[in-house]
Amino acid sequence: MQEHSKDEISRALQVVISTINNCENIMPKFAERTSQHTLLKNRIKAMYISKALIGNEDEICKYTKDDFIEALNPVKSIISKCEKAQIKFDSGTPQHTRFKTLIDAMYISKQLITVHITENESI
């Protein structure tokens, strides 16, 4: 497992919290049972799992192994979408930097989720 600095962890936590807030603010704009609503619901749950893992919170125990497994897809999706969008901008631009920050945070989330699943495989 790659070790991350306290600063990287702190930034990742801020990004995850911001992503939760952004998703929760936009969610009421989509009707329930639409693909957009479901996507946001799954993304929000994945971000809460990421927040618990990054922040070493006691909330980890309220999620099942299946929750952690299901959280990987939304995190991978964010990474993929951000990487595709990032290449449209020159390095050093605010947009490029914003995507890099989000991508870095999601890679940390993905790693922590994967490690948690692996460490708890027998459960």
N, C-alpha and C positions, 0 to 999 in steps of 0.2 A: 504494500500500500504506500502510495506517495504521501509524504508528510507535508502539511501546509502550515504556513506561518500563522500566527495569531491575527495578523493584519489581513491575510487572505481569507481566513475564516470569518472575520468580522465583516469584510466587504461582501462575502457570499451571503451571510445572514441578512445584511441590509438589502441586498438584491432580491432575495427570496421574500422578505417581508413586503417590499415594494411590489413585487409581482403578485403576491396575494391580494394586496390592496387594489391594484389595478384590475385584476380579474373580478374581484368582488364588486367593484364599482361598475363594471361594464355588464356583469351578468344579468341584472334586471332588464336590460335592453333586448334580451333574447327570450322568446317564448319557451316555456318548458317543453321538453321532449324534442326540441330541434337539435340538429347536430351541433350547432354553435353552443347551445346551452350545456349539452352533455360534455363537449370538449372542455368548456370552462370549469364545469363541476369536477371533472377528472383532473384537470390541471391544478385547481385549487387544492384538492386533496393531496396531490403529489407535492405541492409546495408546502403544505402543512407537515407532511412527513419529512420533507427536506429540512424544514425549520426545526423540527424536533431533533433530527440527527445532528445538524450543524450546531444547534444551541445546546446540545447535550441535555435536553429537557426530559423530564419524567413522563412526558406525554407519549413517548415511544411505545410504552406498554399498551396503549389503547388501540394500537394497530396490529392487524394480523399479518402473518407471513404473506398471504395473498395480497394484502394492501401494499406491502413493499414491492412485490413483484409487479403489480399493476401500476405502481408509481413510476416504474422505469420508462414506460412508453411515453407519457407526457413530457418527462425530462428529456428523453432522446429527441422528441419532436421539437421542443424548444431549441435544443442545440442545432438540429438540422436546419430549421427555419432561420435562425439567427446567422448561422454560417453562410447560408445562401444569400441572405440580405446584406451581410457585412461586405461581401466581395464587390458590391456595387459602389462602395465608398472608398475613397483614398485613405490610407493610413494617416492617423493624426487628426482626421475630421471628427467632430463631435459624434456623428452617427456611427462611425467606425468604432470609436472608443466605447460608446454605449453598448454596442453589440458585443464587443470584446469582454466587457465587464459582465454582461449577462451570460455569455458563453462560458467564461471562467467559473462563474458561480454554479452553472448547471453541470459542468464537469465535476466539480466538487460534490454536488448533490448526487450525481450518478455514481460516483465512486463510493460515497458513504452508504447509499442504498444497496449497492452490489455487495459491499463488505458485510453489511448487516444481514443480508440474505444468506451469504456464504457462511457466516459465523453461526447462524441460527438454523442451518439446514436440517438438523436432526429434530427440530421442534415441530 
